[in-house]
Amino acid sequence: MIFGGIVLFIILTGHLIWLVERHCDRGQGSFDKRYIHGVMEGMYWAIVTASTVGYGHKVAKSWTGRFSTL
């Protein structure tokens, strides 16, 4: 039950960050515009951010993305 909740949280968070950041064109660190690749990058970002302090190579660039990651 707990594992399922964590997986669901990662999937939802990956979609959310991709939806917010997919139109941002501010160089490296932005998420892929394609759905599958972008959501997978968003899920990777969610796992890295939740399990560590983050590596910094995937970051929210837009103001909406930065605000939603607080």
C-alpha positions as a Markdown table, in Angstrom:
| # | Residue | x | y | z |
|---|---|---|---|---|
| 1 | Met | 0.0 | 0.0 | 0.0 |
| 2 | Ile | 2.8 | 2.4 | 0.9 |
| 3 | Phe | 4.9 | 1.4 | -2.1 |
| 4 | Gly | 1.9 | 2.0 | -4.4 |
| 5 | Gly | 1.3 | 5.4 | -2.9 |
| 6 | Ile | 5.0 | 6.4 | -3.5 |
| 7 | Val | 4.8 | 5.2 | -7.1 |
| 8 | Leu | 1.6 | 7.1 | -7.7 |
| 9 | Phe | 3.1 | 10.2 | -6.2 |
| 10 | Ile | 6.2 | 9.9 | -8.5 |
| 11 | Ile | 4.0 | 9.5 | -11.6 |
| 12 | Leu | 1.8 | 12.4 | -10.7 |
| 13 | Thr | 4.7 | 14.6 | -9.8 |
| 14 | Gly | 6.5 | 13.7 | -13.0 |
| 15 | His | 3.5 | 14.6 | -15.1 |
| 16 | Leu | 3.0 | 17.9 | -13.2 |
| 17 | Ile | 6.5 | 19.1 | -13.6 |
| 18 | Trp | 6.5 | 18.2 | -17.3 |
| 19 | Leu | 3.2 | 20.0 | -17.9 |
| 20 | Val | 4.6 | 23.1 | -16.3 |
| 21 | Glu | 8.1 | 23.0 | -17.8 |
| 22 | Arg | 7.5 | 21.6 | -21.3 |
| 23 | His | 7.2 | 25.1 | -22.9 |
| 24 | Cys | 10.3 | 26.5 | -21.2 |
| 25 | Asp | 13.2 | 27.1 | -23.6 |
| 26 | Arg | 15.9 | 28.3 | -21.2 |
| 27 | Gly | 18.8 | 26.0 | -22.2 |
| 28 | Gln | 20.0 | 23.0 | -20.4 |
| 29 | Gly | 18.0 | 21.6 | -17.6 |
| 30 | Ser | 14.7 | 22.0 | -19.2 |
| 31 | Phe | 12.5 | 19.0 | -19.8 |
| 32 | Asp | 11.9 | 17.3 | -23.2 |
| 33 | Lys | 8.9 | 18.5 | -25.1 |
| 34 | Arg | 7.9 | 15.0 | -26.2 |
| 35 | Tyr | 5.4 | 13.3 | -23.8 |
| 36 | Ile | 7.1 | 10.0 | -22.9 |
| 37 | His | 10.6 | 11.4 | -22.7 |
| 38 | Gly | 9.4 | 14.5 | -20.8 |
| 39 | Val | 7.4 | 12.6 | -18.3 |
| 40 | Met | 10.2 | 10.1 | -17.7 |
| 41 | Glu | 12.6 | 13.0 | -17.1 |
| 42 | Gly | 10.0 | 14.5 | -14.7 |
| 43 | Met | 9.7 | 11.2 | -12.9 |
| 44 | Tyr | 13.5 | 11.0 | -12.7 |
| 45 | Trp | 13.5 | 14.5 | -11.3 |
| 46 | Ala | 10.9 | 13.6 | -8.7 |
| 47 | Ile | 12.9 | 10.6 | -7.5 |
| 48 | Val | 16.2 | 12.4 | -7.3 |
| 49 | Thr | 14.7 | 15.4 | -5.6 |
| 50 | Ala | 12.7 | 13.4 | -3.1 |
| 51 | Ser | 15.5 | 10.9 | -2.2 |
| 52 | Thr | 18.5 | 13.4 | -2.1 |
| 53 | Val | 18.9 | 17.1 | -2.4 |
| 54 | Gly | 19.0 | 16.8 | -6.2 |
| 55 | Tyr | 21.9 | 16.8 | -8.6 |
| 56 | Gly | 21.0 | 20.1 | -10.2 |
| 57 | His | 21.1 | 18.9 | -13.8 |
| 58 | Lys | 17.2 | 18.8 | -14.0 |
| 59 | Val | 15.7 | 21.9 | -12.5 |
| 60 | Ala | 12.6 | 24.0 | -12.9 |
| 61 | Lys | 13.3 | 27.0 | -15.1 |
| 62 | Ser | 10.0 | 28.8 | -15.2 |
| 63 | Trp | 8.5 | 30.8 | -12.4 |
| 64 | Thr | 5.5 | 28.5 | -12.3 |
| 65 | Gly | 7.8 | 25.5 | -12.1 |
| 66 | Arg | 9.9 | 27.0 | -9.4 |
| 67 | Phe | 6.8 | 28.0 | -7.4 |
| 68 | Ser | 5.2 | 24.5 | -7.7 |
| 69 | Thr | 8.3 | 22.8 | -6.4 |
| 70 | Leu | 8.3 | 24.6 | -3.1 |
